[in-house]
């Protein structure tokens, strides 16, 4: 074998190795991305059920996922056009009338977080009360701002049962700003962003035509 032939064979082997390595890396990335997307979807599906009122908490996730509707003026919730919410009613189960309980779930995006976007799901029942709030995605500082996660603390449950009229307008703020809600030690921007987003969602539900029929407030 001549030196030239040996060089060619070496170059071919190196090129083949590079192609195989690149293909393996690309395949691994694709599979990893698919797994991450699957896990994110599963996580959101669980969150959808968690923000429903107790009377609807056992609604099958498949039914929740099928109950989408197009959100009017989604930009008010920080969303892109053609975004969807969910409307869940127990009267739809097996086409039988039951208690007439229903709720809407609104996806909300606030860009007031310390490190960018915070994405939430907010459940609102037929009495215009919050049935649950969950953070589905954020990049807040671990150990500080991530207390907005339900798995980290119960702070996010402070919204449960509140309606727009439960607090005066100035009450929809963190305590440092003279409002009702506690902030976190060393992290005020993150809870402030979430409080503002929840308040806006209640205002949106009050003044925007939605599939749900709200009852008159007794307060």
N, CA, C and O of each residue as an XYZ file, in Angstrom:
876
protein
N       0.865     -1.192      0.000
C       0.000      0.000      0.000
C       0.900      1.239      0.000
O       1.826      1.353      0.802
N       0.609      2.147     -0.903
C       1.412      3.370     -0.988
C       0.994      4.330      0.123
O      -0.050      4.160      0.755
N       1.827      5.337      0.345
C       1.529      6.353      1.356
C       0.253      7.101      0.992
O      -0.535      7.452      1.870
N       0.047      7.348     -0.307
C      -1.148      8.067     -0.755
C      -2.405      7.250     -0.462
O      -3.407      7.791      0.006
N      -2.349      5.933     -0.743
C      -3.499      5.073     -0.478
C      -3.801      4.979      1.024
O      -4.956      4.954      1.448
N      -2.738      4.930      1.795
C      -2.927      4.878      3.251
C      -3.590      6.159      3.755
O      -4.450      6.119      4.636
N      -3.181      7.293      3.188
C      -3.759      8.575      3.588
C      -5.230      8.636      3.221
O      -6.058      9.121      3.992
N      -5.545      8.129      2.017
C      -6.945      8.118      1.582
C      -7.797      7.251      2.512
O      -8.893      7.638      2.919
N      -7.265      6.066      2.837
C      -8.010      5.162      3.709
C      -8.214      5.795      5.095
O      -9.280      5.665      5.697
N      -7.182      6.474      5.581
C      -7.297      7.126      6.887
C      -8.326      8.248      6.861
O      -9.106      8.422      7.797
N      -8.309      9.014      5.755
C      -9.259     10.117      5.638
C     -10.688      9.583      5.555
O     -11.606     10.157      6.142
N     -10.876      8.462      4.809
C     -12.201      7.859      4.679
C     -12.705      7.358      6.029
O     -13.868      7.556      6.381
N     -11.823      6.713      6.774
C     -12.205      6.206      8.094
C     -12.574      7.351      9.031
O     -13.546      7.269      9.781
N     -11.772      8.433      8.974
C     -12.045      9.583      9.828
C     -13.369     10.239      9.454
O     -14.145     10.636     10.323
N     -13.620     10.349      8.138
C     -14.877     10.942      7.683
C     -16.073     10.112      8.092
O     -17.101     10.643      8.512
N     -15.927      8.779      7.964
C     -17.023      7.879      8.364
C     -17.305      8.000      9.854
O     -18.461      8.036     10.274
N     -16.244      8.062     10.647
C     -16.391      8.210     12.096
C     -17.103      9.518     12.445
O     -17.964      9.559     13.324
N     -16.724     10.583     11.736
C     -17.339     11.886     11.993
C     -18.831     11.869     11.665
O     -19.651     12.411     12.406
N     -19.170     11.225     10.522
C     -20.575     11.145     10.127
C     -21.385     10.334     11.126
O     -22.486     10.729     11.509
N     -20.837      9.206     11.544
C     -21.548      8.359     12.519
C     -21.726      9.094     13.836
O     -22.791      9.038     14.452
N     -20.659      9.794     14.269
C     -20.748     10.542     15.537
C     -21.786     11.647     15.448
O     -22.599     11.826     16.355
N     -21.751     12.393     14.333
C     -22.712     13.484     14.156
C     -24.140     12.948     14.121
O     -25.053     13.534     14.703
N     -24.315     11.823     13.426
C     -25.651     11.222     13.360
C     -26.135     10.766     14.727
O     -27.307     10.932     15.065
N     -25.229     10.191     15.513
C     -25.583      9.727     16.854
C     -25.977     10.894     17.751
O     -26.946     10.817     18.506
N     -25.207     11.977     17.656
C     -25.507     13.163     18.467
C     -26.856     13.746     18.071
O     -27.659     14.105     18.933
N     -27.105     13.840     16.770
C     -28.385     14.386     16.301
C     -29.551     13.518     16.753
O     -30.587     14.036     17.170
N     -29.387     12.199     16.670
C     -30.448     11.280     17.090
C     -30.703     11.403     18.588
O     -31.849     11.424     19.035
N     -29.618     11.486     19.355
C     -29.758     11.628     20.815
C     -30.482     12.908     21.167
O     -31.352     12.921     22.038
N     -30.119     13.996     20.483
C     -30.784     15.278     20.743
C     -32.263     15.206     20.396
O     -33.106     15.709     21.139
N     -32.575     14.585     19.275
C     -33.974     14.469     18.858
C     -34.782     13.659     19.861
O     -35.893     14.039     20.231
N     -34.214     12.535     20.299
C     -34.913     11.685     21.273
C     -35.069     12.399     22.614
O     -36.108     12.301     23.267
N     -34.011     13.126     23.017
C     -34.069     13.861     24.274
C     -35.121     14.958     24.211
O     -35.892     15.143     25.152
N     -35.151     15.688     23.091
C     -36.144     16.754     22.923
C     -37.556     16.188     22.964
O     -38.460     16.792     23.541
N     -37.737     15.025     22.347
C     -39.057     14.393     22.340
C     -39.469     13.993     23.757
O     -40.618     14.182     24.155
N     -38.514     13.436     24.516
C     -38.816     13.047     25.903
C     -39.168     14.275     26.746
O     -40.115     14.246     27.532
N     -38.402     15.348     26.577
C     -38.663     16.575     27.334
C     -40.043     17.115     27.008
O     -40.792     17.502     27.905
N     -40.386     17.144     25.715
C     -41.698     17.629     25.307
C     -42.806     16.761     25.887
O     -43.832     17.272     26.334
N     -42.597     15.441     25.878
C     -43.590     14.523     26.431
C     -43.771     14.762     27.924
O     -44.899     14.787     28.417
N     -42.667     14.937     28.648
C     -42.735     15.181     30.085
C     -43.408     16.518     30.374
O     -44.189     16.630     31.320
N     -43.108     17.538     29.559
C     -43.723     18.841     29.758
C     -45.228     18.764     29.543
O     -45.992     19.369     30.295
N     -45.661     18.028     28.529
C     -47.086     17.867     28.275
C     -47.769     17.129     29.419
O     -48.849     17.516     29.865
N     -47.124     16.061     29.888
C     -47.698     15.301     31.007
C     -47.810     16.181     32.245
O     -48.794     16.111     32.981
N     -46.796     17.008     32.468
C     -46.801     17.913     33.617
C     -47.943     18.913     33.498
O     -48.654     19.168     34.469
N     -48.118     19.482     32.302
C     -49.207     20.442     32.105
C     -50.560     19.774     32.275
O     -51.483     20.378     32.821
N     -50.690     18.536     31.817
C     -51.959     17.824     31.970
C     -52.311     17.669     33.451
O     -53.466     17.845     33.837
N     -51.333     17.345     34.265
C     -51.580     17.234     35.706
C     -51.963     18.585     36.293
O     -52.844     18.678     37.148
N     -51.290     19.627     35.824
C     -51.575     20.965     36.330
C     -53.000     21.398     35.973
O     -53.655     22.079     36.761
N     -53.477     21.010     34.802
C     -54.838     21.354     34.402
C     -55.844     20.821     35.415
O     -56.776     21.528     35.800
N     -55.658     19.593     35.841
C     -56.574     19.004     36.815
C     -56.432     19.665     38.181
O     -57.412     19.780     38.918
N     -55.227     20.098     38.522
C     -54.987     20.662     39.844
C     -55.618     22.032     40.038
O     -55.866     22.431     41.175
N     -55.888     22.766     38.955
C     -56.488     24.097     39.110
C     -58.007     24.068     39.015
O     -58.649     25.114     39.111
N     -58.587     22.900     38.830
C     -60.039     22.786     38.773
C     -60.639     22.835     40.175
O     -59.962     22.491     41.144
N     -61.903     23.260     40.299
C     -62.579     23.202     41.604
C     -62.647     21.771     42.103
O     -62.572     20.831     41.312
N     -62.788     21.602     43.399
C     -62.808     20.267     43.989
C     -63.880     19.390     43.363
O     -63.670     18.192     43.177
N     -65.043     19.981     43.031
C     -66.148     19.208     42.461
C     -65.817     18.665     41.080
O     -66.451     17.716     40.618
N     -64.821     19.264     40.409
C     -64.449     18.841     39.052
C     -63.067     18.200     39.015
O     -62.569     17.860     37.942
N     -62.446     18.033     40.179
C     -61.056     17.584     40.232
C     -60.845     16.200     39.645
O     -59.741     15.874     39.208
N     -61.891     15.380     39.630
C     -61.754     14.022     39.099
C     -62.154     13.922     37.627
O     -62.291     12.820     37.096
N     -62.338     15.047     36.979
C     -62.637     15.037     35.551
C     -61.475     14.393     34.799
O     -60.334     14.823     34.963
N     -61.733     13.376     33.979
C     -60.636     12.730     33.238
C     -59.860     13.752     32.418
O     -60.447     14.652     31.816
N     -58.559     13.610     32.400
C     -57.736     14.574     31.690
C     -58.067     14.604     30.209
O     -57.932     15.644     29.563
N     -58.504     13.458     29.656
C     -58.881     13.438     28.238
C     -60.061     14.359     27.985
O     -60.130     15.013     26.944
N     -60.990     14.414     28.933
C     -62.145     15.301     28.767
C     -61.726     16.758     28.884
O     -62.215     17.621     28.154
N     -60.813     17.019     29.814
C     -60.318     18.391     29.960
C     -59.649     18.846     28.669
O     -59.877     19.960     28.199
N     -58.824     17.976     28.103
C     -58.085     18.337     26.895
C     -58.998     18.572     25.706
O     -58.655     19.327     24.796
N     -60.158     17.930     25.708
C     -61.117     18.086     24.603
C     -62.025     19.295     24.773
O     -62.844     19.581     23.900
N     -61.888     20.011     25.890
C     -62.832     21.090     26.199
C     -62.263     22.467     25.880
O     -62.573     23.440     26.567
N     -61.445     22.555     24.856
C     -60.802     23.823     24.523
C     -61.765     24.788     23.842
O     -62.753     24.384     23.229
N     -61.451     26.060     23.964
C     -62.169     27.102     23.226
C     -61.156     28.196     22.890
O     -60.145     28.349     23.574
N     -61.436     28.944     21.842
C     -60.545     30.017     21.416
C     -60.739     31.230     22.314
O     -61.861     31.699     22.506
N     -59.662     31.721     22.850
C     -59.726     32.852     23.770
C     -59.923     34.171     23.022
O     -59.157     34.481     22.110
N     -60.936     34.947     23.397
C     -61.049     36.297     22.837
C     -59.932     37.179     23.383
O     -59.580     37.069     24.558
N     -59.382     38.032     22.565
C     -58.360     38.984     22.993
C     -57.289     38.319     23.869
O     -57.078     38.749     25.003
N     -56.621     37.300     23.376
C     -55.626     36.597     24.195
C     -54.431     37.466     24.571
O     -53.708     37.155     25.517
N     -54.224     38.544     23.838
C     -53.095     39.424     24.142
C     -53.215     40.001     25.560
O     -52.208     40.336     26.184
N     -54.454     40.115     26.065
C     -54.654     40.631     27.426
C     -54.082     39.692     28.477
O     -53.824     40.095     29.612
N     -53.886     38.437     28.090
C     -53.305     37.443     28.992
C     -51.838     37.187     28.677
O     -51.228     36.265     29.218
N     -51.277     38.013     27.795
C     -49.876     37.850     27.415
C     -49.646     36.771     26.392
O     -48.520     36.305     26.222
N     -50.721     36.354     25.691
C     -50.639     35.233     24.755
C     -50.654     35.702     23.309
O     -50.999     36.845     23.008
N     -50.271     34.793     22.427
C     -50.338     35.058     20.994
C     -51.773     34.874     20.514
O     -52.605     34.304     21.219
N     -52.050     35.354     19.327
C     -53.384     35.181     18.752
C     -53.666     33.695     18.547
O     -52.745     32.886     18.433
N     -54.954     33.350     18.501
C     -55.397     31.959     18.315
C     -55.020     31.060     19.483
O     -54.912     29.846     19.310
N     -54.819     31.622     20.660
C     -54.546     30.812     21.845
C     -55.855     30.233     22.373
O     -56.938     30.754     22.107
N     -55.729     29.148     23.123
C     -56.911     28.451     23.611
C     -56.913     28.331     25.126
O     -55.866     28.248     25.768
N     -58.140     28.324     25.685
C     -58.344     28.023     27.087
C     -59.158     26.747     27.187
O     -59.417     26.082     26.184
N     -59.559     26.412     28.405
C     -60.346     25.194     28.621
C     -61.602     25.539     29.412
O     -61.557     26.356     30.332
N     -62.703     24.926     29.058
C     -63.970     25.103     29.776
C     -64.463     23.721     30.177
O     -64.760     22.889     29.319
N     -64.549     23.478     31.468
C     -64.918     22.160     31.984
C     -66.226     22.282     32.750
O     -66.382     23.169     33.590
N     -67.173     21.382     32.456
C     -68.469     21.389     33.118
C     -68.870     19.972     33.471
O     -68.736     19.071     32.643
N     -69.360     19.752     34.687
C     -69.758     18.396     35.054
C     -71.048     17.976     34.377
O     -71.368     16.787     34.372
N     -71.799     18.902     33.809
C     -73.026     18.534     33.103
C     -72.732     17.873     31.770
O     -73.623     17.315     31.131
N     -71.452     17.941     31.348
C     -71.062     17.312     30.092
C     -70.687     15.848     30.260
O     -70.576     15.117     29.276
N     -70.491     15.419     31.499
C     -70.075     14.043     31.730
C     -71.236     13.097     31.426
O     -72.302     13.191     32.035
N     -71.019     12.202     30.497
C     -72.031     11.231     30.074
C     -73.322     11.896     29.618
O     -74.388     11.281     29.634
N     -73.212     13.191     29.202
C     -74.378     13.923     28.706
C     -75.508     13.976     29.741
O     -76.684     14.017     29.381
N     -75.149     13.973     31.003
C     -76.156     14.011     32.051
C     -76.015     15.287     32.851
O     -74.906     15.761     33.100
N     -77.156     15.843     33.256
C     -77.131     17.037     34.085
C     -76.829     16.624     35.520
O     -77.498     15.749     36.070
N     -75.836     17.244     36.121
C     -75.484     16.919     37.495
C     -75.618     18.180     38.354
O     -76.729     18.683     38.525
N     -74.554     18.682     38.877
C     -74.640     19.838     39.763
C     -74.522     21.172     39.027
O     -74.670     22.236     39.627
N     -74.259     21.104     37.743
C     -74.096     22.335     36.996
C     -72.829     23.088     37.333
O     -72.740     24.289     37.078
N     -71.836     22.403     37.908
C     -70.572     23.051     38.238
C     -69.714     23.184     36.985
O     -69.675     22.285     36.146
N     -69.032     24.310     36.873
C     -68.181     24.516     35.700
C     -67.037     25.452     36.057
O     -67.060     26.125     37.087
N     -66.048     25.479     35.193
C     -64.878     26.322     35.417
C     -64.176     26.561     34.089
O     -64.276     25.760     33.159
N     -63.480     27.655     34.024
C     -62.595     27.910     32.890
C     -61.161     27.862     33.399
O     -60.882     28.215     34.545
N     -60.267     27.423     32.539
C     -58.838     27.444     32.841
C     -58.176     28.359     31.823
O     -58.272     28.140     30.616
N     -57.514     29.368     32.319
C     -56.873     30.344     31.447
C     -55.361     30.192     31.501
O     -54.776     30.204     32.584
N     -54.724     30.051     30.347
C     -53.258     30.120     30.323
C     -52.851     31.589     30.337
O     -53.442     32.408     29.634
N     -51.862     31.913     31.121
C     -51.425     33.303     31.267
C     -49.901     33.355     31.197
O     -49.211     32.487     31.731
N     -49.398     34.373     30.538
C     -47.951     34.583     30.473
C     -47.643     35.989     30.974
O     -48.182     36.967     30.455
N     -46.781     36.093     31.976
C     -46.287     37.393     32.409
C     -44.803     37.483     32.085
O     -44.055     36.521     32.257
N     -44.398     38.634     31.623
C     -42.988     38.856     31.308
C     -42.341     39.787     32.324
O     -41.335     40.436     32.037
N     -42.932     39.844     33.515
C     -42.411     40.704     34.574
C     -41.536     39.937     35.567
O     -41.120     40.489     36.586
N     -41.258     38.664     35.268
C     -40.424     37.876     36.166
C     -38.994     38.388     36.206
O     -38.571     39.147     35.334
N     -38.261     37.971     37.211
C     -36.877     38.420     37.371
C     -36.007     37.941     36.218
O     -35.104     38.651     35.775
N     -36.284     36.728     35.733
C     -35.478     36.158     34.646
C     -36.297     35.902     33.384
O     -35.953     35.031     32.585
N     -37.372     36.655     33.203
C     -38.128     36.496     31.960
C     -39.544     35.998     32.182
O     -40.179     36.314     33.188
N     -40.028     35.217     31.232
C     -41.418     34.775     31.229
C     -41.734     33.829     32.387
O     -40.917     33.001     32.790
N     -42.952     33.986     32.901
C     -43.532     33.022     33.835
C     -44.871     32.621     33.239
O     -45.720     33.469     32.963
N     -45.052     31.324     33.045
C     -46.299     30.814     32.456
C     -47.147     30.162     33.550
O     -46.645     29.404     34.381
N     -48.439     30.474     33.528
C     -49.340     29.982     34.558
C     -50.608     29.396     33.958
O     -50.979     29.691     32.822
N     -51.259     28.561     34.750
C     -52.625     28.133     34.486
C     -53.468     28.622     35.658
O     -53.108     28.422     36.818
N     -54.594     29.266     35.344
C     -55.453     29.827     36.382
C     -56.871     29.317     36.183
O     -57.487     29.555     35.144
N     -57.387     28.609     37.191
C     -58.750     28.104     37.147
C     -59.696     29.085     37.824
O     -59.398     29.609     38.897
N     -60.838     29.328     37.189
C     -61.847     30.247     37.728
C     -63.199     29.557     37.644
O     -63.605     29.113     36.570
N     -63.902     29.463     38.777
C     -65.172     28.733     38.789
C     -66.336     29.631     38.395
O     -66.149     30.796     38.047
N     -67.553     29.065     38.456
C     -68.730     29.803     37.979
C     -69.110     30.961     38.901
O     -69.959     31.779     38.546
N     -68.494     31.037     40.076
C     -68.721     32.162     40.981
C     -67.638     33.228     40.836
O     -67.532     34.142     41.653
N     -66.847     33.095     39.791
C     -65.745     34.019     39.510
C     -64.701     34.019     40.630
O     -64.086     35.042     40.933
N     -64.523     32.852     41.228
C     -63.514     32.672     42.255
C     -62.390     31.797     41.709
O     -62.620     30.915     40.882
N     -61.201     32.048     42.173
C     -60.055     31.254     41.732
C     -60.119     29.878     42.368
O     -60.189     29.745     43.590
N     -60.094     28.869     41.536
C     -60.098     27.492     42.038
C     -58.684     26.927     42.143
O     -58.463     25.921     42.817
N     -57.749     27.558     41.493
C     -56.372     27.098     41.586
C     -55.468     27.869     40.642
O     -55.903     28.339     39.591
N     -54.214     27.992     41.025
C     -53.192     28.622     40.181
C     -51.957     27.720     40.226
O     -51.546     27.270     41.295
N     -51.382     27.467     39.077
C     -50.134     26.708     39.016
C     -49.189     27.357     38.009
O     -49.610     27.845     36.960
N     -47.924     27.351     38.349
C     -46.878     27.820     37.433
C     -46.415     26.626     36.609
O     -46.017     25.601     37.163
N     -46.465     26.757     35.307
C     -46.081     25.647     34.437
C     -44.676     25.791     33.875
O     -44.062     24.804     33.470
N     -44.163     27.025     33.848
C     -42.818     27.214     33.295
C     -42.251     28.543     33.791
O     -42.956     29.552     33.815
N     -40.994     28.543     34.180
C     -40.339     29.779     34.606
C     -38.828     29.552     34.609
O     -38.351     28.425     34.479
N     -38.093     30.649     34.761
C     -36.639     30.583     34.862
C     -36.160     31.388     36.069
O     -35.060     31.942     36.056
N     -36.988     31.450     37.108
C     -36.641     32.240     38.273
C     -35.518     31.573     39.080
O     -35.240     30.385     38.911
N     -34.892     32.339     39.942
C     -33.698     31.897     40.653
C     -34.005     30.733     41.605
O     -34.857     30.873     42.483
N     -33.333     29.597     41.450
C     -33.541     28.475     42.376
C     -33.245     28.880     43.819
O     -32.260     29.562     44.103
N     -34.120     28.445     44.717
C     -33.932     28.763     46.126
C     -34.491     30.111     46.533
O     -34.535     30.429     47.721
N     -34.922     30.915     45.555
C     -35.508     32.225     45.849
C     -36.866     32.341     45.151
O     -37.915     32.144     45.765
N     -36.823     32.661     43.867
C     -38.062     32.865     43.128
C     -38.842     31.606     42.837
O     -40.028     31.678     42.515
N     -38.199     30.438     42.943
C     -38.921     29.221     42.569
C     -39.920     28.762     43.634
O     -40.525     27.699     43.491
N     -40.100     29.547     44.693
C     -41.148     29.231     45.662
C     -42.544     29.461     45.087
O     -43.539     29.169     45.751
N     -42.627     29.972     43.883
C     -43.933     30.067     43.210
C     -44.418     28.684     42.764
O     -45.592     28.513     42.437
N     -43.522     27.704     42.753
C     -43.913     26.340     42.400
C     -44.645     25.697     43.575
O     -44.244     25.853     44.729
N     -45.720     24.977     43.272
C     -46.485     24.320     44.330
C     -45.645     23.263     45.034
O     -45.827     23.023     46.228
N     -44.739     22.636     44.316
C     -43.895     21.602     44.921
C     -42.873     22.186     45.885
O     -42.302     21.462     46.701
N     -42.639     23.500     45.797
C     -41.646     24.151     46.656
C     -42.282     24.786     47.887
O     -41.677     24.793     48.958
N     -43.494     25.317     47.749
C     -44.173     25.959     48.867
C     -45.670     26.010     48.565
O     -46.107     25.698     47.457
N     -46.445     26.412     49.577
C     -47.891     26.530     49.368
C     -48.305     27.970     49.087
O     -49.491     28.293     49.137
N     -47.340     28.834     48.793
C     -47.636     30.248     48.537
C     -48.669     30.420     47.431
O     -49.559     31.262     47.543
N     -48.563     29.643     46.381
C     -49.450     29.795     45.225
C     -50.902     29.485     45.580
O     -51.810     29.899     44.859
N     -51.137     28.767     46.673
C     -52.507     28.419     47.064
C     -53.201     29.575     47.777
O     -54.399     29.488     48.049
N     -52.483     30.654     48.087
C     -53.109     31.809     48.735
C     -54.163     32.472     47.853
O     -54.992     33.240     48.342
N     -54.132     32.175     46.558
C     -55.116     32.758     45.650
C     -56.448     31.998     45.663
O     -57.469     32.526     45.223
N     -56.435     30.777     46.162
C     -57.626     29.937     46.111
C     -58.806     30.604     46.800
O     -58.693     31.092     47.924
N     -59.937     30.617     46.110
C     -61.165     31.166     46.677
C     -61.325     32.659     46.527
O     -62.373     33.203     46.873
N     -60.318     33.332     46.021
C     -60.407     34.785     45.868
C     -61.082     35.161     44.560
O     -60.890     34.513     43.531
N     -61.876     36.221     44.622
C     -62.470     36.806     43.434
C     -61.981     38.233     43.286
O     -61.249     38.740     44.137
N     -62.381     38.871     42.218
C     -61.920     40.231     41.961
C     -62.349     41.176     43.081
O     -61.646     42.134     43.404
N     -63.520     40.890     43.673
C     -64.050     41.751     44.723
C     -63.626     41.323     46.128
O     -64.061     41.922     47.111
N     -62.791     40.302     46.232
C     -62.349     39.840     47.551
C     -61.367     40.808     48.200
O     -61.248     40.850     49.424
N     -60.671     41.578     47.384
C     -59.689     42.534     47.873
C     -59.910     43.872     47.179
O     -60.375     43.901     46.039
N     -59.588     44.973     47.840
C     -59.610     46.262     47.136
C     -58.517     46.256     46.073
O     -57.581     45.461     46.162
N     -58.614     47.112     45.087
C     -57.604     47.117     44.013
C     -56.174     47.160     44.522
O     -55.296     46.490     43.979
N     -55.935     47.958     45.577
C     -54.580     48.063     46.094
C     -54.141     46.811     46.838
O     -52.954     46.633     47.111
N     -55.096     45.940     47.168
C     -54.761     44.708     47.848
C     -54.130     43.674     46.938
O     -53.485     42.736     47.406
N     -54.316     43.846     45.625
C     -53.730     42.910     44.662
C     -52.276     43.300     44.395
O     -51.906     43.737     43.305
N     -51.484     43.123     45.428
C     -50.063     43.454     45.367
C     -49.365     42.714     46.498
O     -50.016     42.184     47.398
N     -48.046     42.680     46.446
C     -47.294     42.063     47.549
C     -47.256     43.034     48.717
O     -47.461     44.236     48.549
N     -46.988     42.496     49.910
C     -47.017     43.304     51.125
C     -46.049     44.487     51.048
O     -46.338     45.561     51.575
N     -44.912     44.291     50.397
C     -43.930     45.369     50.280
C     -44.502     46.559     49.526
O     -44.073     47.694     49.736
N     -45.475     46.304     48.643
C     -46.123     47.367     47.889
C     -47.442     47.786     48.527
O     -48.231     48.503     47.912
N     -47.685     47.337     49.770
C     -48.906     47.696     50.461
C     -50.063     46.757     50.195
O     -51.206     47.079     50.517
N     -49.785     45.594     49.611
C     -50.842     44.660     49.247
C     -51.029     43.522     50.230
O     -50.480     43.524     51.332
N     -51.819     42.550     49.802
C     -52.250     41.446     50.659
C     -51.265     40.275     50.690
O     -51.243     39.522     51.664
N     -50.460     40.110     49.655
C     -49.702     38.867     49.479
C     -48.263     38.988     49.964
O     -47.590     39.993     49.735
N     -47.814     37.938     50.638
C     -46.425     37.891     51.099
C     -45.480     37.791     49.913
O     -45.809     37.202     48.884
N     -44.307     38.373     50.073
C     -43.230     38.180     49.104
C     -42.295     37.114     49.665
O     -42.543     36.568     50.740
N     -41.237     36.824     48.946
C     -40.245     35.855     49.409
C     -39.023     36.605     49.919
O     -38.702     37.690     49.434
N     -38.359     36.032     50.878
C     -37.136     36.649     51.383
C     -36.103     36.743     50.259
O     -35.670     35.732     49.707
N     -35.726     37.955     49.940
C     -34.732     38.164     48.894
C     -35.280     38.101     47.484
O     -34.520     38.166     46.518
N     -36.593     37.973     47.354
C     -37.181     37.876     46.008
C     -38.581     38.479     46.018
O     -39.545     37.831     46.425
N     -38.679     39.713     45.570
C     -39.968     40.398     45.509
C     -40.513     40.450     44.088
O     -41.727     40.418     43.887
N     -39.634     40.527     43.117
C     -40.061     40.703     41.724
C     -40.896     39.525     41.250
O     -41.898     39.713     40.560
N     -40.493     38.304     41.614
C     -41.202     37.112     41.136
C     -42.630     37.033     41.666
O     -43.552     36.903     40.860
N     -42.866     37.103     42.980
C     -44.251     37.056     43.446
C     -45.075     38.253     42.973
O     -46.277     38.127     42.743
N     -44.436     39.404     42.829
C     -45.156     40.571     42.309
C     -45.686     40.296     40.907
O     -46.816     40.655     40.578
N     -44.859     39.656     40.085
C     -45.278     39.334     38.715
C     -46.455     38.376     38.709
O     -47.384     38.539     37.918
N     -46.427     37.368     39.593
C     -47.507     36.389     39.640
C     -48.799     37.027     40.140
O     -49.868     36.775     39.585
N     -48.709     37.852     41.185
C     -49.899     38.529     41.705
C     -50.534     39.387     40.614
O     -51.750     39.348     40.425
N     -49.731     40.150     39.905
C     -50.255     40.990     38.828
C     -50.921     40.156     37.742
O     -51.962     40.538     37.208
N     -50.314     39.010     37.415
C     -50.867     38.150     36.364
C     -52.211     37.558     36.787
O     -53.141     37.492     35.982
N     -52.317     37.131     38.040
C     -53.578     36.563     38.520
C     -54.664     37.629     38.556
O     -55.806     37.374     38.175
N     -54.308     38.813     39.009
C     -55.275     39.920     39.045
C     -55.795     40.236     37.642
O     -56.995     40.430     37.446
N     -54.888     40.286     36.676
C     -55.291     40.557     35.291
C     -56.188     39.453     34.749
O     -57.113     39.722     33.982
N     -55.915     38.204     35.147
C     -56.740     37.093     34.684
C     -58.167     37.209     35.216
O     -59.120     36.930     34.489
N     -58.322     37.614     36.466
C     -59.659     37.814     37.024
C     -60.380     38.964     36.320
O     -61.577     38.877     36.045
N     -59.660     40.021     36.036
C     -60.258     41.134     35.301
C     -60.676     40.689     33.899
O     -61.749     41.045     33.414
N     -59.827     39.921     33.274
C     -60.136     39.387     31.939
C     -61.413     38.552     31.984
O     -62.295     38.722     31.142
N     -61.517     37.647     32.965
C     -62.689     36.777     33.064
C     -63.958     37.576     33.338
O     -65.042     37.184     32.906
N     -63.833     38.675     34.041
C     -64.997     39.492     34.390
C     -65.527     40.273     33.199
O     -66.739     40.416     33.039
N     -64.639     40.770     32.374
C     -65.048     41.704     31.329
C     -64.972     41.126     29.917
O     -65.231     41.842     28.949
N     -64.625     39.855     29.781
C     -64.489     39.241     28.458
C     -65.532     38.147     28.286
O     -65.685     37.315     29.181
N     -66.256     38.114     27.167
C     -67.242     37.038     26.936
C     -66.544     35.676     26.869
O     -65.662     35.461     26.038
N     -66.950     34.760     27.753
C     -66.378     33.419     27.807
C     -67.505     32.388     27.788
O     -68.658     32.744     28.029
N     -67.200     31.114     27.506
C     -68.253     30.082     27.447
C     -68.983     29.885     28.766
O     -70.159     29.523     28.778
N     -68.294     30.120     29.874
C     -68.882     29.886     31.189
C     -69.888     30.983     31.527
O     -69.695     32.140     31.156
N     -70.965     30.619     32.232
C     -71.940     31.584     32.726
C     -71.651     31.824     34.202
O     -71.814     30.927     35.029
N     -71.226     33.025     34.521
C     -70.881     33.337     35.897
C     -72.124     33.695     36.695
O     -73.045     34.338     36.190
N     -72.130     33.266     37.948
C     -73.210     33.630     38.856
C     -72.971     35.025     39.391
O     -71.838     35.505     39.445
N     -74.062     35.672     39.788
C     -73.937     36.998     40.390
C     -73.258     36.863     41.748
O     -73.556     35.944     42.511
N     -72.358     37.770     42.039
C     -71.671     37.759     43.338
C     -72.665     38.103     44.438
O     -73.545     38.945     44.260
N     -72.508     37.433     45.582
C     -73.378     37.701     46.733
C     -72.772     38.731     47.669
O     -73.378     39.101     48.675
N     -71.562     39.196     47.330
C     -70.884     40.165     48.204
C     -71.254     41.572     47.797
O     -70.788     42.534     48.407
